[in-house]
Amino acid sequence: MSLYREVIIITVVAVLNIGIGFSQANSYAKPDWGNYTTKGGFLYAHIFNWPKDGKLVIDRAIKPRQATLLSTLDKKIKTKLIDGKLTILLPKKAPDSLPLVVKIELVPNEDWANLERYKKANREFKVSLKKEKTIVFMGNSITQNWTRDHGEFFDDNPSFINRGISGQTSPQMLVRFRPDVIELNPDVVIIHAGTNDIAENRGPISIKRIAGNIFSMAELAKENGIQVILASVLPATSYSWSPSIEPADKIIELNKQIKAYAETNNIIYLDYYSLMVNENGGFKKELGRDTVHPNAEGYKVMEPLVKKAIKLALKES
């Protein structure tokens, strides 16, 4: 490759990096043929020295799903493990068009259900072998923030275990239900889910499917000898992070389905909604940090309700 051509390639790559918003991928060893940059879920291999045999050896730590040679044709190319080396099979002759870049779609590396979040705490809990009756609170930020905004509730009740994760939807909770609930062998679980589904945090989902995920958690718990409390979704007329959604009527419908299922299956229904809703179907201002999350006063309203439900559930256990 001529020095003139290499200078052009480096210049084009630099322009691309600035214009498209690439960032350097420092987690991979810098190759002798060029460099890596990242954008979104893609890794870009910028080739300054085209391999004579067309075999581009990339870092073994890279997890490629698909590779594409960016050119006028955007040609898909194969990636193989050859003699222990992760190799992209390029044409032997470099294309005339610039830039010389391979776009690599990476296999997602996201802990989608956040299984790692409570892994250590769960392990420590099981080692401690607590003898008192234990109650797990499974939920989203409304559950998670309970410890932050009115932590004395959990401090005064050490057998209460908070397993809330901010932003979570019902399918994520369902995936982590075994490690975060069943494997702790609690006596009671309070399942509080649904508002993030309605907010479409993970994309559109029907009320029927949200309810089905909640019911599946309840059925898993019952199958494992755990008493179930199904909590109503708290009222909301808007979501600051999802302003196009109008949740009030959807929350009412989901709560109807949860309550009907609870009554049919002899499960305790915990009605937070009725004491926290205002005349417009939203959250009472004095009880909320915003239109969705309780403040300390809101948790004070919820606490006697959940304690009453827990007492009833323990009688039935």
DRENSELO-790106 format. One line per 4 residues: for each residue x, y, z of N, C-alpha, C, CB. Coordinates in steps of 0.1 Angstrom, whole numbers. Glycine has a CB too. Layout:
! DRENSELO-790106
X,Y,Z,X,Y,Z,X,Y,Z,X,Y,Z; ...
END
This chain:
! DRENSELO-790106
9,-12,0,0,0,0,9,12,0,-10,0,12; 6,22,-9,14,34,-10,12,43,2,11,42,-23; 22,51,5,21,61,16,10,70,14,35,68,18; 8,75,1,-2,84,-2,-16,78,1,-2,88,-17
-18,65,-3,-31,59,0,-33,57,15,-32,45,-7; -23,54,22,-24,52,37,-28,65,44,-11,46,43; -22,76,39,-25,89,45,-40,92,42,-16,100,39; -45,89,30,-59,91,27,-68,83,36,-62,88,13
-64,71,38,-72,62,47,-73,67,61,-67,47,47; -61,71,66,-61,76,80,-69,89,81,-46,79,84; -68,97,71,-76,109,71,-91,107,71,-73,118,59; -95,97,63,-110,94,62,-114,88,75,-112,84,50
-106,79,81,-110,73,94,-111,84,104,-99,63,98; -102,93,105,-103,104,114,-116,112,113,-91,113,113; -119,115,100,-132,122,98,-144,114,102,-133,126,83; -144,101,99,-155,93,104,-156,92,119,-153,78,98
-145,91,125,-145,91,140,-151,103,146,-131,89,146; -148,115,140,-154,127,145,-168,129,141,-146,139,140; -171,126,129,-185,129,123,-195,119,128,-184,129,109; -192,106,130,-202,96,134,-202,94,149,-199,83,126
-192,98,156,-192,97,170,-186,84,175,-206,98,175; -176,79,169,-169,67,173,-162,70,186,-160,61,163; -160,60,194,-151,61,206,-140,50,205,-159,61,219; -129,52,211,-119,42,211,-122,30,219,-105,48,215
-119,18,214,-122,6,221,-110,1,228,-128,-5,211; -107,6,240,-95,3,247,-94,-11,253,-93,13,258; -106,-18,254,-106,-31,260,-99,-42,252,-120,-35,264; -97,-39,239,-91,-49,230,-76,-45,227,-99,-51,217
-68,-55,225,-54,-52,221,-53,-45,208,-46,-65,222; -45,-35,207,-44,-28,194,-37,-37,184,-36,-15,196; -44,-39,172,-38,-48,162,-27,-41,154,-49,-53,153; -19,-49,147,-8,-43,139,-14,-38,125,3,-53,137
-26,-42,122,-31,-38,109,-39,-25,110,-40,-49,104; -42,-19,121,-50,-7,122,-55,-4,136,-62,-8,113; -68,-2,138,-73,0,152,-88,-2,152,-70,15,156; -93,-3,164,-108,-5,167,-114,8,172,-110,-17,176
-126,10,168,-135,20,174,-148,13,177,-136,33,166; -156,20,185,-170,14,188,-180,25,186,-170,9,203; -192,20,184,-204,29,183,-216,21,185,-205,37,170; -224,23,196,-235,15,199,-231,1,202,-245,16,187
-238,-9,196,-235,-23,197,-226,-28,187,-248,-31,198; -218,-19,180,-209,-23,169,-195,-20,172,-214,-17,156; -186,-29,167,-172,-26,167,-167,-24,153,-164,-38,174; -159,-14,151,-154,-11,138,-139,-13,137,-157,4,134
-135,-22,127,-121,-25,125,-116,-16,113,-119,-40,122; -108,-6,116,-102,3,106,-89,-3,101,-100,18,112; -88,-6,89,-77,-14,83,-67,-4,76,-81,-25,74; -55,-2,82,-45,6,75,-36,-3,67,-37,14,86
-34,-15,72,-25,-25,65,-33,-37,61,-12,-29,74; -37,-38,48,-45,-49,44,-37,-62,44,-51,-46,29; -42,-72,50,-35,-85,50,-34,-91,36,-42,-95,59; -22,-96,32,-19,-101,19,-28,-113,16,-4,-104,17
-30,-121,26,-38,-133,24,-53,-131,26,-33,-145,32; -57,-119,30,-71,-116,32,-76,-121,46,-79,-123,22; -67,-126,54,-71,-131,68,-68,-120,78,-64,-144,71; -78,-114,83,-77,-103,93,-79,-109,107,-87,-92,90
-68,-110,114,-69,-116,128,-73,-106,138,-55,-123,132; -84,-108,145,-89,-99,155,-88,-105,169,-104,-95,152; -89,-96,179,-88,-100,193,-98,-112,196,-91,-88,202; -93,-122,202,-101,-134,205,-112,-130,215,-92,-145,211
-111,-120,222,-121,-115,232,-133,-110,225,-115,-105,242; -132,-106,213,-144,-101,205,-154,-112,203,-139,-94,192; -166,-108,205,-177,-118,203,-186,-114,191,-186,-120,215; -181,-117,178,-188,-112,167,-201,-120,163,-179,-112,155
-212,-113,160,-224,-120,155,-223,-120,139,-236,-113,160; -219,-109,134,-219,-107,119,-209,-96,116,-233,-104,114; -202,-98,104,-192,-88,100,-196,-83,86,-178,-93,100; -194,-70,83,-197,-65,70,-185,-56,66,-210,-57,71
-181,-57,54,-170,-49,48,-177,-36,43,-162,-56,37; -175,-25,49,-181,-13,45,-175,-7,32,-180,-2,56; -182,-7,22,-178,-2,9,-191,1,1,-169,-13,1; -190,3,-11,-202,6,-19,-212,-5,-19,-198,10,-34
-207,-18,-17,-215,-29,-17,-219,-34,-3,-208,-41,-24; -212,-29,8,-215,-34,21,-216,-49,22,-228,-27,27; -205,-55,18,-205,-70,16,-204,-77,30,-194,-74,7; -212,-87,32,-211,-95,44,-199,-105,43,-224,-102,48
-192,-107,53,-180,-115,52,-180,-125,64,-167,-107,52; -173,-136,62,-173,-146,72,-162,-144,83,-170,-160,66; -165,-149,95,-155,-149,106,-154,-163,111,-160,-140,118; -141,-168,112,-139,-182,116,-127,-182,126,-135,-190,103
-127,-193,133,-116,-196,142,-106,-205,135,-121,-203,156; -94,-200,131,-84,-207,124,-71,-208,132,-81,-200,110; -68,-220,135,-56,-223,143,-56,-215,156,-43,-220,136; -68,-214,162,-69,-207,175,-70,-192,174,-58,-211,184
-70,-187,162,-71,-173,160,-84,-169,154,-59,-168,151; -90,-159,159,-103,-154,154,-100,-145,142,-111,-145,165; -105,-150,130,-101,-144,117,-113,-140,109,-93,-155,110; -112,-128,104,-122,-123,94,-117,-126,80,-126,-108,96
-125,-132,71,-120,-136,58,-123,-124,48,-126,-149,54; -113,-116,46,-115,-105,36,-111,-109,22,-106,-93,41; -115,-101,12,-110,-104,-1,-95,-102,-1,-116,-94,-12; -87,-109,-9,-73,-108,-9,-68,-94,-14,-66,-119,-17
-76,-88,-22,-73,-75,-28,-82,-65,-21,-74,-75,-43; -76,-54,-16,-83,-44,-9,-92,-37,-19,-74,-34,-2; -104,-34,-16,-113,-26,-25,-108,-12,-28,-127,-25,-20; -111,-7,-39,-107,6,-43,-114,17,-35,-109,9,-58
-126,14,-31,-134,25,-24,-129,26,-9,-149,21,-24; -131,38,-4,-127,41,10,-140,43,18,-117,53,11; -140,41,31,-129,37,39,-127,22,39,-130,43,53; -116,17,44,-114,3,46,-117,-1,60,-99,-1,42
-130,-4,62,-135,-6,76,-144,-18,76,-143,6,81; -142,-27,86,-152,-38,88,-160,-35,100,-144,-51,90; -173,-35,97,-183,-33,108,-187,-46,114,-196,-25,102; -185,-48,127,-187,-60,134,-199,-59,144,-174,-65,141
-210,-66,141,-221,-66,151,-217,-75,162,-234,-70,144; -217,-70,174,-213,-78,186,-225,-86,192,-207,-70,196; -222,-98,197,-232,-105,205,-235,-97,218,-227,-119,209; -247,-94,221,-251,-86,232,-244,-92,245,-266,-85,234
-239,-83,253,-232,-87,266,-239,-81,278,-217,-83,265; -252,-78,276,-260,-72,287,-266,-82,296,-271,-63,281; -265,-79,309,-272,-87,319,-286,-81,319,-265,-85,334; -294,-86,310,-307,-80,307,-316,-80,319,-314,-88,296
-316,-91,327,-325,-92,338,-318,-87,351,-330,-106,340; -306,-83,350,-298,-78,362,-296,-89,372,-304,-66,368; -293,-101,367,-291,-112,376,-279,-110,386,-289,-125,368; -270,-102,382,-258,-100,391,-261,-90,402,-247,-94,382
-272,-83,401,-274,-72,411,-274,-77,426,-287,-65,408; -281,-88,428,-282,-93,442,-275,-106,444,-297,-94,446; -266,-110,435,-260,-123,435,-252,-124,448,-250,-124,423; -244,-114,452,-236,-115,464,-245,-115,476,-226,-104,465
-255,-106,477,-264,-105,488,-272,-118,490,-274,-94,486; -276,-124,479,-283,-137,480,-274,-148,485,-288,-141,466; -262,-148,481,-253,-159,486,-250,-157,501,-239,-158,478; -248,-144,505,-246,-142,519,-258,-145,528,-242,-127,522
-270,-142,522,-282,-145,529,-284,-160,532,-295,-140,522; -281,-168,521,-283,-183,522,-273,-188,532,-281,-189,509; -261,-183,533,-250,-187,542,-254,-184,556,-237,-181,539; -261,-173,558,-265,-169,572,-276,-178,578,-270,-155,572
-283,-185,570,-294,-194,575,-303,-188,586,-287,-207,580; -309,-177,583,-317,-170,593,-329,-179,596,-322,-157,587; -333,-179,609,-343,-188,614,-357,-181,614,-340,-192,628; -358,-168,614,-371,-161,615,-378,-162,601,-369,-146,619
-391,-159,602,-399,-159,590,-393,-148,581,-414,-157,593; -391,-151,568,-386,-141,559,-396,-137,548,-373,-146,552; -395,-125,544,-404,-119,534,-396,-112,524,-415,-110,541; -398,-116,511,-391,-109,500,-400,-99,493,-385,-119,490
-395,-87,491,-402,-77,483,-396,-77,469,-401,-62,490; -404,-82,460,-399,-82,446,-405,-71,438,-402,-96,439; -397,-62,432,-403,-51,425,-393,-43,417,-410,-42,435; -398,-30,414,-390,-21,406,-384,-10,415,-398,-15,394
-383,2,409,-377,13,417,-386,17,429,-376,26,408; -399,15,428,-408,18,440,-404,9,452,-423,16,436; -400,-3,449,-396,-12,459,-381,-9,463,-396,-27,455; -373,-7,454,-359,-4,456,-357,9,465,-351,-3,443
-364,19,461,-363,32,468,-369,32,482,-369,43,460; -376,22,485,-382,21,499,-371,21,509,-390,8,500; -360,14,507,-349,14,516,-342,27,517,-339,3,511; -342,35,506,-335,48,506,-344,59,512,-332,52,491
-357,59,509,-365,70,513,-372,68,526,-375,72,502; -373,55,530,-379,53,544,-373,40,549,-395,52,543; -360,40,550,-352,28,553,-355,22,567,-338,31,552; -360,30,576,-363,24,589,-373,13,589,-368,35,598
-381,13,578,-391,2,577,-383,-12,576,-400,4,565; -373,-12,568,-365,-25,567,-355,-26,579,-357,-25,553; -351,-15,584,-342,-16,596,-349,-22,608,-336,-2,599; -362,-18,609,-370,-23,620,-376,-37,618,-381,-13,623
-374,-42,606,-380,-55,602,-369,-63,595,-393,-54,594; -359,-68,601,-347,-74,595,-350,-86,587,-337,-77,605; -362,-92,589,-366,-104,581,-372,-100,567,-376,-112,589; -374,-87,565,-379,-82,552,-367,-80,543,-387,-68,554
-367,-86,531,-356,-85,521,-361,-78,509,-352,-100,518; -353,-67,506,-357,-58,495,-349,-63,482,-353,-44,497; -357,-67,472,-352,-72,459,-358,-64,448,-354,-87,457; -359,-51,450,-363,-42,439,-352,-37,431,-371,-30,445
-355,-35,418,-345,-30,408,-351,-19,400,-339,-41,399; -345,-7,400,-351,4,393,-352,1,378,-343,16,395; -364,5,373,-366,4,358,-371,-9,353,-354,8,351; -371,-19,362,-374,-33,357,-389,-35,353,-371,-43,367
-390,-43,343,-403,-47,338,-406,-61,343,-404,-47,322; -419,-66,341,-423,-79,346,-415,-91,340,-438,-81,343; -412,-90,327,-404,-102,322,-390,-103,328,-403,-101,307; -384,-91,331,-371,-91,337,-372,-97,352,-365,-77,338
-383,-93,359,-385,-99,372,-387,-114,372,-396,-92,379; -395,-118,361,-398,-132,360,-385,-140,358,-407,-135,348; -376,-135,350,-363,-142,347,-355,-143,360,-355,-134,337; -355,-133,369,-346,-133,381,-354,-138,393,-341,-119,384
-366,-143,391,-375,-147,402,-369,-159,410,-389,-150,397; -363,-168,403,-357,-179,410,-345,-176,419,-352,-190,400; -335,-169,414,-324,-166,423,-327,-155,433,-312,-161,415; -336,-146,430,-339,-135,439,-350,-137,449,-341,-122,432
-358,-148,446,-369,-152,455,-368,-166,459,-382,-148,449; -371,-175,450,-373,-189,453,-361,-195,460,-375,-197,440; -349,-192,456,-337,-198,462,-334,-193,476,-325,-196,453; -340,-182,479,-339,-177,493,-348,-184,503,-342,-162,493
-357,-192,497,-367,-199,505,-374,-191,515,-360,-211,512; -381,-180,511,-388,-172,520,-402,-178,524,-390,-157,515; -408,-172,534,-422,-177,537,-432,-169,528,-425,-174,552; -429,-157,525,-438,-148,518,-431,-140,507,-446,-139,528
-437,-137,496,-432,-128,486,-443,-118,483,-427,-135,474; -439,-105,482,-448,-95,477,-443,-91,463,-448,-82,487; -452,-93,454,-448,-90,440,-455,-77,436,-453,-102,430; -447,-67,432,-451,-54,428,-445,-50,415,-448,-43,440
-453,-52,404,-448,-50,391,-458,-44,382,-442,-64,385; -454,-39,370,-463,-35,360,-462,-21,355,-476,-36,365; -458,-11,363,-458,3,358,-447,5,348,-456,12,370; -436,-1,349,-425,1,338,-429,-6,325,-412,-5,344
-437,-17,326,-442,-23,314,-451,-13,306,-449,-36,317; -460,-7,314,-469,2,308,-462,14,302,-480,7,319; -451,18,309,-442,29,304,-434,25,291,-433,34,315; -435,12,288,-428,6,276,-413,8,278,-433,13,264
-408,5,290,-393,6,292,-385,-4,283,-390,3,306; -391,-15,280,-385,-25,271,-393,-27,258,-383,-38,278; -401,-17,255,-409,-18,243,-424,-21,246,-403,-29,233; -432,-20,236,-447,-22,238,-450,-36,243,-454,-20,225
-460,-37,251,-464,-50,257,-479,-48,261,-455,-54,269; -487,-59,259,-501,-58,262,-503,-59,277,-509,-68,254; -515,-54,282,-519,-56,296,-520,-71,299,-532,-48,299; -525,-78,290,-527,-93,292,-513,-99,294,-534,-99,280
-503,-95,287,-490,-102,288,-483,-97,301,-481,-98,276; -485,-84,305,-479,-80,318,-485,-88,329,-482,-65,320; -499,-89,329,-506,-97,339,-501,-111,339,-521,-96,337; -499,-117,327,-494,-131,326,-481,-133,333,-494,-135,312
-472,-123,331,-459,-124,337,-460,-124,353,-449,-113,332; -468,-115,358,-471,-114,372,-477,-127,377,-480,-102,375; -486,-133,370,-492,-145,374,-482,-157,374,-504,-149,365; -473,-157,364,-463,-167,364,-454,-167,376,-455,-166,351
-450,-155,380,-443,-154,393,-450,-159,405,-439,-139,395; -463,-156,405,-471,-161,416,-472,-176,416,-486,-155,415; -473,-182,404,-474,-197,403,-461,-203,407,-478,-201,389; -450,-197,403,-437,-203,407,-435,-203,422,-426,-195,400
-440,-192,428,-439,-191,443,-447,-201,450,-443,-177,447; -459,-203,445,-469,-212,452,-463,-227,450,-483,-211,446; -458,-229,438,-452,-243,435,-441,-246,445,-448,-244,421; -434,-236,450,-423,-237,459,-426,-235,473,-411,-229,455
-439,-235,477,-444,-234,490,-442,-220,496,-436,-243,499; -442,-209,488,-441,-196,492,-455,-189,491,-431,-188,484; -459,-183,502,-472,-175,502,-470,-162,494,-476,-171,517; -480,-159,486,-479,-148,476,-488,-136,480,-483,-153,462
-483,-124,479,-491,-112,480,-489,-105,467,-487,-103,492; -500,-102,460,-499,-94,447,-503,-80,450,-508,-101,436; -494,-71,448,-497,-57,450,-502,-50,438,-484,-50,455; -511,-40,440,-516,-32,429,-505,-23,424,-529,-24,434
-507,-19,412,-498,-9,406,-502,5,412,-499,-9,390; -492,13,415,-496,26,420,-501,35,409,-483,33,427; -510,45,413,-515,54,402,-505,62,396,-526,63,409; -508,66,383,-499,75,376,-507,81,364,-486,68,371
-505,93,361,-511,99,349,-500,102,338,-518,112,353; -487,101,342,-477,104,333,-464,98,338,-475,119,330; -454,96,328,-441,92,331,-431,102,325,-438,77,325; -423,107,334,-413,118,329,-404,112,319,-406,123,341
-400,99,320,-391,93,311,-398,87,298,-383,82,318; -411,87,298,-418,82,286,-431,91,284,-422,67,288; -429,103,280,-440,113,280,-451,110,270,-434,127,277; -449,102,261,-460,99,251,-470,89,257,-454,93,238
-467,83,268,-476,73,274,-486,79,283,-468,62,281; -499,75,282,-510,79,291,-514,67,299,-522,86,283; -508,66,311,-509,53,318,-522,51,327,-498,51,327; -529,61,330,-540,60,341,-549,49,338,-547,73,342
-555,48,327,-566,38,324,-559,24,323,-573,41,311; -547,23,318,-540,10,317,-537,5,331,-527,12,308; -534,13,340,-531,9,354,-544,4,360,-525,21,362; -555,10,358,-568,6,363,-571,-8,358,-579,16,359
-569,-10,345,-572,-23,338,-563,-34,344,-571,-22,323; -550,-31,345,-540,-41,350,-544,-45,364,-526,-36,349; -547,-35,373,-551,-38,386,-563,-47,387,-553,-25,394; -573,-44,378,-585,-53,378,-581,-67,375,-595,-48,367
-572,-69,366,-568,-83,362,-560,-89,374,-560,-83,350; -552,-82,380,-544,-87,392,-554,-91,403,-534,-77,397; -563,-82,406,-572,-85,417,-581,-97,414,-581,-73,419; -586,-98,402,-595,-109,398,-587,-122,399,-600,-107,383
-574,-122,394,-566,-134,395,-564,-138,410,-553,-132,388; -561,-128,418,-559,-131,432,-571,-137,439,-555,-118,440; -583,-132,436,-595,-137,442,-598,-151,437,-607,-128,438; -596,-154,424,-598,-167,419,-589,-178,424,-597,-167,403
-576,-174,427,-566,-183,431,-563,-182,446,-554,-181,423; -571,-176,454,-569,-176,469,-556,-170,472,-571,-190,475; -553,-158,466,-540,-151,468,-544,-137,474,-532,-149,455; -536,-132,483,-539,-119,489,-536,-108,479,-530,-118,502
-546,-99,478,-544,-88,469,-541,-75,478,-557,-85,460; -530,-69,476,-526,-57,484,-530,-45,476,-511,-58,487; -539,-37,481,-544,-26,474,-538,-13,479,-560,-25,475; -527,-9,473,-520,4,475,-528,15,468,-506,4,471
-533,11,457,-538,21,447,-549,30,454,-544,14,435; -559,24,460,-571,32,465,-567,43,474,-580,22,472; -557,42,483,-553,52,492,-544,62,487,-548,46,505; -539,60,475,-528,68,469,-533,76,457,-516,60,466
-545,73,452,-549,79,439,-557,92,442,-559,69,432; -555,102,433,-562,114,435,-575,114,426,-553,126,431; -582,126,426,-594,126,418,-593,125,403,-602,139,422; -580,127,398,-578,126,384,-572,113,380,-569,137,380
-571,103,389,-565,90,386,-550,90,387,-569,86,372; -544,101,392,-530,102,394,-525,100,408,-524,115,389; -513,102,411,-507,100,424,-510,113,432,-491,98,423; -514,111,445,-516,122,454,-503,129,455,-522,117,467
-503,142,453,-491,150,453,-484,150,466,-495,165,450; -491,149,477,-484,149,490,-477,136,494,-494,153,501; -480,126,486,-475,113,488,-463,109,479,-486,102,487; -461,117,469,-452,114,458,-440,123,457,-459,113,445
-428,117,453,-417,124,449,-418,130,435,-404,115,450; -427,123,427,-430,127,414,-443,121,411,-419,123,403; -447,119,398,-460,113,394,-460,98,396,-463,117,380; -449,92,400,-449,77,400,-444,72,413,-440,72,389
-434,78,419,-427,72,430,-431,79,444,-412,74,429; -433,70,454,-437,76,467,-426,83,473,-441,64,476; -429,93,481,-419,99,490,-420,92,504,-422,115,492; -414,97,514,-414,91,527,-429,90,532,-406,99,537
-437,100,530,-451,100,534,-459,89,527,-457,114,533; -455,87,514,-462,77,507,-459,63,512,-458,78,492; -446,61,515,-443,48,521,-449,46,534,-427,47,522; -451,56,542,-458,55,555,-473,50,553,-458,68,562
-479,54,542,-492,49,538,-492,35,534,-498,58,527; -482,31,527,-480,17,522,-477,7,533,-470,17,511; -469,11,543,-463,2,552,-474,-5,561,-454,9,561; -484,1,567,-494,-7,574,-502,-16,565,-503,3,582
-504,-12,553,-511,-21,543,-503,-34,541,-514,-13,530; -490,-32,538,-482,-44,535,-480,-53,547,-469,-40,529; -479,-46,559,-477,-54,571,-490,-62,575,-474,-45,583; -501,-56,572,-514,-64,574,-515,-75,565,-526,-54,572
-511,-74,552,-511,-84,542,-501,-95,546,-508,-79,528; -489,-92,551,-479,-101,555,-484,-110,567,-466,-94,559; -490,-103,576,-496,-110,588,-506,-120,584,-502,-100,598; -514,-117,575,-525,-126,569,-518,-138,562,-534,-119,560
-508,-135,554,-501,-145,546,-494,-155,556,-491,-139,537; -488,-150,566,-481,-159,576,-491,-168,583,-473,-151,586; -503,-163,585,-513,-172,592,-517,-184,582,-526,-164,595; -516,-181,569,-520,-191,560,-509,-200,556,-526,-184,547
-496,-197,560,-485,-205,556,-484,-217,565,-472,-197,558
END
